[in-house]
Amino acid sequence: MKAIMVMFDSLNRRMLSPYGCDWVHTPNFNRLTDQTVVFEKAFVGSMPCMPARRELHTGRYNFLHRSWGPIEPYDRSMPELLFYDGGVHTHLVSDHFHYWNEGGATYHTRYTTWQNSRGQSGDGFIGDLNTPDFPFPNPHKTEGYHYFTQDWVNRVHIKAEAQWPQAKTFEKGLEFLDLNHKCDNWFLQIETFDPHEPFCVPERYKELYDYDFSKFSEDWPTYRKFAEEDRELIEHYRFLQAALTSMCDNHLGKVLDAMDKYNLWDDTMLIVNTDHGFMLGEHQCVGKNWRLPYYNEIVNIPFFVWDPRTRKKAESRKSLVQTIDIAPTLMDFFGMEIPEEMQGVPLGETVENDKSVRDAGIFGVHGGSVNCTDGRYVYLRKPVENPDAELYEYTLMPAHMKHTFSVKELQDIQLAEPFSFTRGCRLMKIAAMDEFIKKTVYFENLLFDIEEDYSQQFPLDDEKIENDMIRKMIKIMRKNDSPPEQFVRLGLENYNNEETQNV
């Protein structure tokens, strides 16, 4: 048995023809639809990039216990388990440069072999000290001028499409298939940072659209609310990401071609997924991770599965599934026992007959809102303004996105008792000081019926439904062995415990 996962970053389902889009050029996603089962209610869990990848490895939520960070020593990593316990060779090819930063540096080493393609975004790739000419002012002053500069240095040296990080990543994936299609027991993960911003894309994909891309020079949106006067700029970003999505579609087609060429459909599972979506003006927002409500545009993600055991294709599934289900699905496919720490569920029977695997799921970001969906209703709950509400990072790997924790953060470490999933390990308990983590949440609690109001324009005011969603959320938080302060942050410390036990 073999398996391939093609993973994109910030891929919007509303830009894909299988999910009803009629203006973005994605013919290979149409091909994919004919060969796979398409999930309508696939939701994220932990946000954003590396927390989502930790879920991919561990099959469990992690955003209640810590923010962005590496795989922990006690984590059972799916690709590592496949190799050491199952004899399955795992291979990662990726241009997702956060794997090479300190906050992600223990993920790619969990694979048997791995290859990287450099140059995405502000990846410290090309050492050229000649400052390039910028077509527009630095939009990311809070992230540092160097990061923006490095991105433009990289672009100066990446000219032909074949040099694009995405193109190189897929080429390495195809090389693996050329070498190993006759072999057995392998898992290939092809992962690209695209269509994540900045929306830098070869010209030929822009030519697919009847739009004047010279209207604006900007291609790197800031995360913020947009005023009405920015409507044309938002449209510009939409067309740029559409063109970049078309590039992703083109390279996805090459994987489908390889599966046809080598007749891999007979014995090879195919998963196509993303970590989250991206707001492009919906609800007057652009971005994904700045304490805005986690609307469907961000959390309801595209998800496709071909399982050669069932051979189901060109069908849709309406069961509620999440990122935490991917690891147990792959382990089950290779006939392996699923560790008890994994909260996700194998999706074999869901692919076959739409079998339900959960009543509800949670999603969110460390320090922000905690949210719940049962597939029909979505409940978005913000932290309350409570001066006694504390927030801690629980970790043995104290690193943020690009650097280890600061000296100040590490000067008052406490030692926490083991959680149910840490295999007896006590953890550092570190007060959250990162200003990004502790930013204010800019909304009130929101409840939506997404079957009747998928675009989430009309919040419900229904105490009975809200209480039911709160009970479901608390039950899942308890199952996740949530730190007690998370309930205090959400104003749920005095909630009726007896009611929540019997959800």
Beta strands, then each sheet from edge to edge (+ up, - down):
strand 1: 2-8
strand 2: 37-39
strand 3: 42-43
strand 4: 89-94
strand 5: 113-116
strand 6: 186-191
strand 7: 224-225
strand 8: 268-274
strand 9: 279-280
strand 10: 285-287
strand 11: 304-306
strand 12: 315-317
strand 13: 321-322
strand 14: 361-364
strand 15: 370-373
strand 16: 377-381
strand 17: 392-395
strand 18: 414-416
strand 19: 427-431
strand 20: 446-449
sheet 1: 5+ 4+ 6+ 1+ 8+ 11- 2+ 12+
sheet 2: 3+ 13+
sheet 3: 7+ 10- 9+
sheet 4: 14+ 15- 16+ 20-
sheet 5: 17+ 19- 18+
end
